[in-house]
Amino acid sequence: MNKTLIVNRNQCEEILSVEKCLPAMKDALIAVSTNQTKMLQRFMIRHENGNSLANMPASLGTQDMTGAKIIIFPGPATAKAKTQQGIIPLFSIETGALKAIIDAELITVVRTAATSGVATDALARKDSSVLAILGCGKQGRAHVQAMLAVRDIKTVYMWDLYLETAKAACELLKVQYPAVEFIPCETAKEAVVNADIICTTTPGKTEIPVLLGSWLKPGAHINAVGTCTAAGRELDADAVAKSTIFTDWNEAVNRDAGDILMAIAKGELDAMPHLTEVGNVLSGAHPGRTDREEITMFESVGISVEDIAAANMIYLYAKENNIGTWLEI
Ligand SMILES: NC(=O)c1ccc[n+]([C@@H]2O[C@H](COP(=O)([O-])OP(=O)(O)OC[C@H]3O[C@@H](n4cnc5c(N)ncnc54)[C@H](O)[C@@H]3O)[C@@H](O)[C@H]2O)c1
């Protein structure tokens, strides 16, 4: 009987980092745009208390792996109690055997930031040195790590709905990156006006944008990360209209990119702008940025192949290094 490797949250923390995840996310995004994946869009069962069961399946034919992220998107009480959990079961496509069950909480944070890192490396100007983070929670802090991994960032402006949260994130990150200047900001505009790279990592669940196009410097790059449904947005229509738009997966963006869909629904944009999957830039099929003054935007909805690729990376490392617990299911 096949044995299954269980890798828990602490073990995932030992194995996975944003920096280590970058190559796996690059390969996954290329696989999306070269039809080497099979993937379904995220589907959810919503409950009255706000806890939704999200299911995100994908197959990575290149790695003989198929699986799904099954995770609770927490409602307010669960988020406060921090009791939500998630798993990624991985099966061999060839034999059907259950190879591993990997904790999904850390993967979600790390693979999202690493994906933005890969997109930024492909799209942002090489001389980008000023970063703005809007929303200083888990994603905001992980995005600092990802941006510092791909560009020589000297200054980071950090803004959050709560100034105390921005200040606390700056203090934490200063310890990790003593050579970088971290500046907490009272307004989003103050954070953005001098930035070469902007990451929006707020909840993005309302129609009030946190990033306005009128604040953007020519040549800036945006990672739009927080909004994952059509019911909210982080960017105003001007920011969308000014940008050349790259995506993780066009199919998911057409359904879930509230940044764009809400502007269309409100009549602020005429139609869906041209979308290019960033995997096409990474594979060399598309030039990406073509002008120093061009504003580029990576619209990240978050796709299941990123989870499967990160989980597979953890599985292979854990197997090789005797980490985790083998069980017969
Ligand atoms: N694109 C993807 O692949 C992907 C993956 C995971 C999470 N996300 C999204 O990223 C967002 C952030 O996730 P997280 O795990 O960092 O959450 P988090 O709760 O850790 O952090 C969110 C931060 O935003 C701040 N905030 C709340 N409302 C705000 C507002 N109106 N303006 C500015 N700041 C505000 C909070 O104070 C908090 O610091 C969520 O919306 C989540 O759905 C996207």
PDBQT file of the ligand as one rigid body, heavy atoms in Angstrom, charges set to zero:
ROOT
HETATM    1  N1  LIG A 401      -3.942  37.383  -5.402  1.00  0.00    +0.000 N 
HETATM    2  C1  LIG A 401      -3.700  36.354  -4.634  1.00  0.00    +0.000 C 
HETATM    3  O1  LIG A 401      -3.199  35.342  -5.086  1.00  0.00    +0.000 OA
HETATM    4  C2  LIG A 401      -4.004  36.429  -3.163  1.00  0.00    +0.000 A 
HETATM    5  C3  LIG A 401      -3.592  35.374  -2.324  1.00  0.00    +0.000 A 
HETATM    6  C4  LIG A 401      -3.819  35.474  -0.959  1.00  0.00    +0.000 A 
HETATM    7  C5  LIG A 401      -4.478  36.589  -0.443  1.00  0.00    +0.000 A 
HETATM    8  N2  LIG A 401      -4.903  37.563  -1.309  1.00  0.00    +0.000 N 
HETATM    9  C6  LIG A 401      -5.623  38.724  -0.800  1.00  0.00    +0.000 C 
HETATM   10  O2  LIG A 401      -4.709  39.628  -0.222  1.00  0.00    +0.000 OA
HETATM   11  C7  LIG A 401      -5.391  40.420   0.748  1.00  0.00    +0.000 C 
HETATM   12  C8  LIG A 401      -4.525  40.585   1.972  1.00  0.00    +0.000 C 
HETATM   13  O3  LIG A 401      -4.323  39.329   2.579  1.00  0.00    +0.000 OA
HETATM   14  P1  LIG A 401      -3.497  39.185   3.942  1.00  0.00    +0.000 P 
HETATM   15  O4  LIG A 401      -3.375  37.728   4.179  1.00  0.00    +0.000 OA
HETATM   16  O5  LIG A 401      -2.281  40.021   3.907  1.00  0.00    +0.000 OA
HETATM   17  O6  LIG A 401      -4.526  39.809   4.991  1.00  0.00    +0.000 OA
HETATM   18  P2  LIG A 401      -4.166  40.473   6.388  1.00  0.00    +0.000 P 
HETATM   19  O7  LIG A 401      -5.448  40.512   7.126  1.00  0.00    +0.000 OA
HETATM   20  O8  LIG A 401      -2.997  39.808   6.988  1.00  0.00    +0.000 OA
HETATM   21  O9  LIG A 401      -3.725  41.977   6.007  1.00  0.00    +0.000 OA
HETATM   22  C9  LIG A 401      -4.587  42.925   5.466  1.00  0.00    +0.000 C 
HETATM   23  C10 LIG A 401      -4.081  44.302   5.906  1.00  0.00    +0.000 C 
HETATM   24  O10 LIG A 401      -4.861  45.307   5.242  1.00  0.00    +0.000 OA
HETATM   25  C11 LIG A 401      -5.228  46.290   6.201  1.00  0.00    +0.000 C 
HETATM   26  N3  LIG A 401      -6.469  46.922   5.761  1.00  0.00    +0.000 N 
HETATM   27  C12 LIG A 401      -7.739  46.520   5.975  1.00  0.00    +0.000 A 
HETATM   28  N4  LIG A 401      -8.608  47.328   5.324  1.00  0.00    +0.000 NA
HETATM   29  C13 LIG A 401      -7.856  48.255   4.694  1.00  0.00    +0.000 A 
HETATM   30  C14 LIG A 401      -8.162  49.372   3.882  1.00  0.00    +0.000 A 
HETATM   31  N5  LIG A 401      -9.411  49.690   3.566  1.00  0.00    +0.000 N 
HETATM   32  N6  LIG A 401      -7.145  50.116   3.414  1.00  0.00    +0.000 NA
HETATM   33  C15 LIG A 401      -5.860  49.805   3.725  1.00  0.00    +0.000 A 
HETATM   34  N7  LIG A 401      -5.499  48.765   4.486  1.00  0.00    +0.000 NA
HETATM   35  C16 LIG A 401      -6.489  47.992   4.963  1.00  0.00    +0.000 A 
HETATM   36  C17 LIG A 401      -5.342  45.565   7.517  1.00  0.00    +0.000 C 
HETATM   37  O11 LIG A 401      -5.171  46.462   8.618  1.00  0.00    +0.000 OA
HETATM   38  C18 LIG A 401      -4.216  44.549   7.404  1.00  0.00    +0.000 C 
HETATM   39  O12 LIG A 401      -3.003  45.044   7.911  1.00  0.00    +0.000 OA
HETATM   40  C19 LIG A 401      -6.722  39.713   0.989  1.00  0.00    +0.000 C 
HETATM   41  O13 LIG A 401      -7.747  40.428   0.338  1.00  0.00    +0.000 OA
HETATM   42  C20 LIG A 401      -6.582  38.372   0.319  1.00  0.00    +0.000 C 
HETATM   43  O14 LIG A 401      -7.796  37.893  -0.199  1.00  0.00    +0.000 OA
HETATM   44  C21 LIG A 401      -4.660  37.514  -2.631  1.00  0.00    +0.000 A 
ENDROOT
TORSDOF 0
